[in-house]
Amino acid sequence: MSCACGHHHPAPADVSGRPVPLARPLVALHGRLICTDMSQMLTALDLLPDHRALSRAEPGCLRFDVEQSEDPMAWTLTELFADDAAFAAHQTRTTASPWGQAGRALTRDFHRHEVQPLIRPEAPGDHDALDRLLTLAFGRPDEAHLLRRLRADGDLAVSLLAHAEGVPIAHVALSPLQAERPALALAPLAVHPALQRRGLGRALTAAALAAAGDRPVVTLGDPELYAGCGFVPADLASPWSGPALQIHGDLPTGSRITHAPAFHDL
């Protein structure tokens, strides 16, 4: 469904999950812009599309939705930023922008509050947002294609995401691994660039390990990063053997492992 501003209204997001407290919480803004006359409404129709696009392009902006309501003189806003600094940068840019100058006379009725992420399993409505998240996190579409292929092949054993008010901001996947005993591969692991090094990756990895139970989990990545989650170097036969191959749990030394077919398309 689309409103007069041309914005598509998605179905309500799943906002359930287990909290992940961050030292620097995210910042959300909800409210309305209210026009008092036709001139202000025309100004909003003219300038808000560019303002929306420029806001979404800000590195610390995680969500920026502005929609004309059933009352054509009122617009609803939903905004989400990585932290106070990102929100302040948005305000500074907005003040100097054409919208910031021309739209000062509109009435603003906003509520600002802090947000802590939640972890839950992925849902079908998350798939497109996860595509965008993985592409943004890795700077390429390969990992997004990997996740879709794992899902399509039935090889997505565990898929968990961290979200803020329904917006996916980090994700981890586990897939079956052929090995001496039941085992799993952890990949991909993605965190929004504006939220990296704030504990989300570690929290998702811990949640994935809990879901794995007593099954060994193998991953490929920075040894220093994964050591904090209990991974150690893996002496296993694999096309990816080397310092980056790590394991949580035990598999026989030198034994062969084989990832799901989707990995061989990378």
N, C-alpha and C positions, 0 to 999 in steps of 0.2 A: 504494500500500500504506500502511496506517495502523497505528500502534502503539497500545498501551493508553492513551496520553495523547491520542489523537485527532489526532496530527500526521501529515501526509502525508509519505512518504519519496520524494523525487524521484529520478530517475535521476542517476547520477554526472555532475558537471559536467566540461566540457572545461577542463583547467587548463594548457593549452599556451599558448605565446605568446612575444613578445619583451619583455624587461624594460624598465620605465620607472622608473629610480631617482628616488625622491623624497627631499628633504632630511629630511622627517619621515615615516618609514615608518608603515604601518598596523600595528595590533596585533591578533594573533589568539590565541585561547585554545582549547585542546582538552583534553578530559579527561572524568572521570566523577564523579558524585555517588553515594555508596554508603550505603544505609540498613542499619542493623544490626538493626532490628526492625520489626514491623508498624506500630507507632505512627509511626515515621519515614517509612515508605512512605506512609501515609495523609496525613501532613503534606505530603509532596511532591506527591501527587495533588491535594490541595486547593489548594495555594498556587502551584505552579509555573506553571499556565496564566496567572494574572494577572502573575506575575513576567516571564514571556516577553513578554506583550503590552506591559507597561510598559517593558521593556528595548528592544524593537523601536521604541518611540515616542521614544526618546532621539535627539536630533539627530545625535550622533556614532556611533550604532550602525548598522552596515552589515549585520550578520547576527547573529541570536541563535536558535539551534536547541537545544532540550532535548527529548530523546526517551527514553522508557523502553525499555530494552534487552530482550533475550530473558529475561534475569534480572530479574524484576520488582523486585528490591531495588537495581538499579543503573540510573542514567540517564546518557546520554552528552550532552555539551555541546560545541557548536561556536559560537564567538563571534568577531566581527570588528568592530573599532572604527577610527575615522578616524586616531587617533594616541594618544599617551600620555595627553594631557589628556582625551580622550573616554573612555578606559578608566578613568581616575581618577574622572571624574564618575559613571560607572556604578557603581563600587565604593562611592562615597559614598552614592548613592541607595539601593543595595541594602542597605547596612548598616542604614539607618534604616527599611527597609520591613518589612512583616509577614513576608515570606519570609526576609529577612536576620536577623530576630530568632528566628523559629521554626525555621529550618533550620540554625542554627549547629552543632548536634550531628552533622550528617551528615559522613561522611568525604569529603574532597575530594582528588582526584588529578588535577591540572591541569598542562598544559605551556603556557607563554606564549612567543610568539616574534614577531619582526618580519616584516612581509610587504611586498614591493614589487610593484606592479601589473605585469601582462603585457598586451600588445596582440595580438589575433588577430582573424580574421574571425568574424562572427556565425555561430551554428549554430542549427538549428531549435529546440533545447531552450532557447535564450536568449530567445525571442520574448516570453513573458509577463513575464520579468524586465525586459526592455527597455521594455515598456509601463509598468511601475511606475517605472523609472528616469526616463524622459522626463516622465511626469506629475509626479513629485516635483521634478525639476530645473526645470521651467517653471511649476509650480503650476497646471497645467491639463492636460487630455487631448489638446489639439489636435495637438501635435507627435507624440505616440504614435500618434494616428490617421493623421497624415501618413506616418510610417514604415510602418505596416501597409498603407496604400494604395499606397505606392511598391512595396512588396514584392509585393502582390497583382497590381499592373499590370505587373510585370516591369520596372519602372523603377529598381530598386535596383542600380545598377552596382557600388557598393562599400559595404560595411557592416562597420565595424570597431568593436570594443569593447575597452575596458580593463577587466580584471577582477582581483579579488583572491581567490585560492583558488576560482575559478569564479563569484564573485559580480560581475555587471556593475556598474561604478561610473562609467563614462563611455562615450560612443558618438559616432560620426560617420558620416554617410551621404553618398554621392555619387550623383547621378542625371543622366541624359542631359539636355542643354540644346540646344534648337534654336538654331543660330547659323551664322555664315558658314563655320565649319569645326567639326569635332568638338570639343565642349566639355562641361563638367560643372558641375553646381550642387552646392555644399557646403551641406547642411542636411538634417536638423537636426544641431546639435552640442550635446551635453548632458553635464554633469558633475554628479555627486551634490553637493547643496548643502554637505555637510560637507567636500568635497574640492576646492572651487573655489579658484582662484588659487594652485594648487600645481604647475602645469605639465602636468596631464593633458590639458587642452584643446589646448595647443600641441603636445604629443607626438602626439595623435591627428590633428591637422591636418597635421602633417609627414608622418605615415604615409599619410594620404589623398592628399596631393600626390604622394608617391612612387608610389602606386598609379595616379594619373592619368597619369603619364608626361609626354609633351609636350602633352597636351590642356590648354587654358586652363580654369581653375576660377573660377567666380563665386560669391560669397557675399554675404549680407546680415547686417550686424552692426556692432559697435563698431569704427570704423576704427583706434583706438589698439590694440585687442586684436589685430586681424588684421595690422596693419602689422608686428608682430614675426615674422610667418610669411611675409613677403614680398608681401602683398597691397597694392595701390594703388587709389585711387579709379577707378571704372569709368565712362567716358562712353559709355553704351549705352542703347538704346531699350528700356524695360521698364516695366511697371506699378510696379516698385519703384525706379525711377531716383531718385537722390539721394545724399547723402553716405554713407549706409550701404551702398550697392551698391559692391562691390569686386571686383577681379580679380587672379588670379595667372596670369601669361602674357599673351598678346596676342590681341585681337580688334579689327577695324577700328572706329575711333572713330565713334560714332553708329549703329553697326549694331544691328539688332534681335535680341533674344534672347527665347526662350519657354521657360519652365520646364515640367516634366512636368505633366500634368493634375491630379495630386494637390494641387499647390500652390494651385490656384485654388479649392479647397474651404476654404482657411483663412479 
